[in-house]
Amino acid sequence: VQLQASGGGSVQAGGSLTLSCAASGRAFDLVVVGWFRQHPGKERDFVAAIHWDGGRPTYSDSVKGRFTISKDKDKTTVDLQLNSLKPEDTAVYYCKANTWANYDYWGQGTEVTVSS
Protein backbone atom coordinates (compact mmCIF):
# COMPACT_ATOMS: atom_id res chain seq x y z
CA VAL A 1 0.00 0.00 0.00
CA GLN A 2 1.24 3.47 -0.87
CA LEU A 3 -0.24 6.64 0.58
CA GLN A 4 0.12 10.07 -0.99
CA ALA A 5 -0.86 13.06 1.12
CA SER A 6 -1.53 16.44 -0.43
CA GLY A 7 -3.33 19.71 0.12
CA GLY A 8 -1.23 21.47 2.71
CA GLY A 9 -0.49 25.16 2.51
CA SER A 10 -0.51 28.48 4.28
CA VAL A 11 -3.69 30.21 5.38
CA GLN A 12 -4.76 32.88 7.81
CA ALA A 13 -6.57 32.07 11.01
CA GLY A 14 -10.21 31.27 10.32
CA GLY A 15 -9.41 29.91 6.90
CA SER A 16 -9.90 26.46 5.44
CA LEU A 17 -7.89 23.76 3.72
CA THR A 18 -8.63 20.30 2.40
CA LEU A 19 -6.07 17.54 2.80
CA SER A 20 -6.26 14.38 0.72
CA CYS A 21 -4.73 10.98 1.29
CA ALA A 22 -4.71 8.85 -1.85
CA ALA A 23 -4.16 5.12 -1.42
CA SER A 24 -2.76 2.87 -4.12
CA GLY A 25 -1.65 -0.72 -4.30
CA ARG A 26 -3.58 -3.16 -2.13
CA ALA A 27 -6.09 -0.56 -1.01
CA PHE A 28 -8.74 -3.28 -0.60
CA ASP A 29 -6.74 -4.48 2.43
CA LEU A 30 -7.33 -1.26 4.30
CA VAL A 31 -9.55 -1.10 7.37
CA VAL A 32 -9.02 2.36 8.85
CA VAL A 33 -7.35 5.50 7.55
CA GLY A 34 -6.41 8.28 9.91
CA TRP A 35 -4.77 11.66 9.99
CA PHE A 36 -2.11 12.60 12.50
CA ARG A 37 -0.15 15.79 12.97
CA GLN A 38 3.21 16.65 14.38
CA HIS A 39 4.14 20.00 15.86
CA PRO A 40 7.83 20.96 15.82
CA GLY A 41 9.72 19.09 18.51
CA LYS A 42 6.70 17.08 19.60
CA GLU A 43 5.27 13.64 19.03
CA ARG A 44 2.79 12.80 16.33
CA ASP A 45 -0.79 13.18 17.59
CA PHE A 46 -4.04 11.68 16.41
CA VAL A 47 -6.39 14.04 14.56
CA ALA A 48 -9.14 11.99 12.92
CA ALA A 49 -9.86 8.56 11.48
CA ILE A 50 -12.48 6.82 9.39
CA HIS A 51 -13.20 3.27 8.34
CA TRP A 52 -12.50 2.36 4.75
CA ASP A 53 -16.22 1.95 4.10
CA GLY A 54 -16.68 5.60 5.03
CA GLY A 55 -18.22 4.94 8.40
CA ARG A 56 -17.43 5.62 12.05
CA PRO A 57 -15.48 8.87 11.86
CA THR A 58 -13.64 9.82 15.03
CA TYR A 59 -11.90 13.03 16.02
CA SER A 60 -9.57 14.36 18.64
CA ASP A 61 -11.17 16.86 21.01
CA SER A 62 -8.97 19.63 19.68
CA VAL A 63 -10.44 19.45 16.17
CA LYS A 64 -13.96 18.17 16.79
CA GLY A 65 -16.50 20.49 15.20
CA ARG A 66 -13.91 22.14 12.96
CA PHE A 67 -12.43 19.28 10.93
CA THR A 68 -14.34 16.71 8.90
CA ILE A 69 -12.93 13.43 7.64
CA SER A 70 -14.64 11.71 4.73
CA LYS A 71 -14.25 8.75 2.44
CA ASP A 72 -16.33 8.11 -0.66
CA LYS A 73 -16.93 4.35 -0.91
CA ASP A 74 -16.17 4.41 -4.65
CA LYS A 75 -12.85 6.18 -4.25
CA THR A 76 -9.53 5.34 -2.67
CA THR A 77 -9.01 8.79 -1.18
CA VAL A 78 -9.65 10.01 2.33
CA ASP A 79 -10.14 13.75 2.71
CA LEU A 80 -9.76 15.92 5.76
CA GLN A 81 -11.58 19.24 5.59
CA LEU A 82 -10.00 21.76 7.94
CA ASN A 83 -12.23 24.71 8.84
CA SER A 84 -11.89 27.57 11.31
CA LEU A 85 -8.15 27.04 11.38
CA LYS A 86 -6.16 28.32 14.33
CA PRO A 87 -2.43 29.04 14.60
CA GLU A 88 -2.11 26.01 16.88
CA ASP A 89 -3.22 23.83 13.96
CA THR A 90 0.12 24.59 12.33
CA ALA A 91 1.87 21.24 11.93
CA VAL A 92 2.93 18.60 9.48
CA TYR A 93 -0.04 16.35 8.77
CA TYR A 94 0.39 12.65 8.00
CA CYS A 95 -2.08 10.01 6.92
CA LYS A 96 -1.85 6.46 8.17
CA ALA A 97 -3.64 3.35 7.01
CA ASN A 98 -4.18 0.13 8.92
CA THR A 99 -4.82 -3.19 7.19
CA TRP A 100 -6.76 -6.34 8.05
CA ALA A 101 -3.42 -7.95 8.92
CA ASN A 102 -2.77 -5.06 11.31
CA TYR A 103 0.02 -3.50 9.30
CA ASP A 104 0.41 0.27 9.38
CA TYR A 105 1.40 2.36 6.39
CA TRP A 106 2.30 6.04 6.56
CA GLY A 107 2.20 8.66 3.86
CA GLN A 108 4.64 11.50 3.61
CA GLY A 109 3.70 14.63 5.48
CA THR A 110 1.98 17.69 4.14
CA GLU A 111 2.61 20.96 5.92
CA VAL A 112 -0.13 23.26 7.19
CA THR A 113 0.76 26.76 8.36
CA VAL A 114 -1.86 29.01 9.95
CA SER A 115 -0.92 32.63 10.58
CA SER A 116 -2.66 34.87 13.07
N, C-alpha and C positions, 0 to 999 in steps of 0.2 A: 504494500500500500504506500502510495506517495501522497503527501498533502502539500498543497500550495496555498499559502495565505496571501491575501492582497487587500488593498483598500485603505491602508493607513495614510496619514497625512497630518497637516497642521490646520487647526481651526481655533477660533476664539471661543471663550467660555459661552455656553448656551447653544453652541452649534451642534451639528450632527455629522456622523460618518457611518458608512456601511463597510464592514469587513466581510470578506468571503474566504471560505476554506474549501478548496476544490480537491476532491479525492479522486485518485486514479489507481489503476491496478486492481487488486482484489477488493474492490469497494463493497461487494456483496457480503464480505466477512465482517463488516463493521457493525457494532452494536450501539455505541454511544460516541458522539463527537462533542468535544467541549472546547471552550476558549479559556485561556489563562493569560495572566499578564504579569510582567516583571518590572518593578520599579528599580531604578539604579541602586545597586548595592544591596538589594533585597531578594528574598526568595520569590519563586513564581507562585502566584496565587490564583485560585479558582475564580472564574468570572461567571460562566454559564455553561450549560450542557443540554443536549437534546438527544433522544433516541433516534436511530437511523430511520425509523418509520415516521419521524416528525412529531412524535408524542413526548409527553412528560418533560417539558422544559423545566429547568431549575436554574436559580440565580443566586449569586452571593447577595448578602444584605446591602452591600455598598452600591450595587447597580440595579437592584430590583425597582421596577417602576420607570427606569430610564433606558435600559437596554432590552432588546428583544432578540432572542435567538430563534431561527426558523430553518426548516428543512422541507423542501418540496419533495414529495415521495417519488416523483419522476426524475429528479435530478440528483447529482452526486455532489452537491454543494451545500454547505451550511453557512448561513449568513448571520451576522451579528449587527443589528442596527443599534447604533450608539446615539442617543438623544440627550439633550440637556447636559452636554459635556462640561466637566469641571476640570480645573487645573490638576487636581489630584488623580484624574483619569489618565494623565500622561504616563505612558509606559510602552514597553514592547509587548505586543499581543501575539500569543501563540495559539494554534489550534492543535488539539490532540485527539486521536481516535483510538478507541479500544475495540478489540475484535472478540469473536466468540471464543477463541482460544486464549483470551486474556492477554494478548500482546498489546503494547502501546506504541503508537507511531506519533511522532511530532512533526509539524511543519516548521518552516523557518519563520522567524518573527516578522511582524509588520509594525512599524513604529507609529504611535499616535502621540501627537503633541498638542496640548490645549493651553492656550495663552489667556491670561486674565485681562 
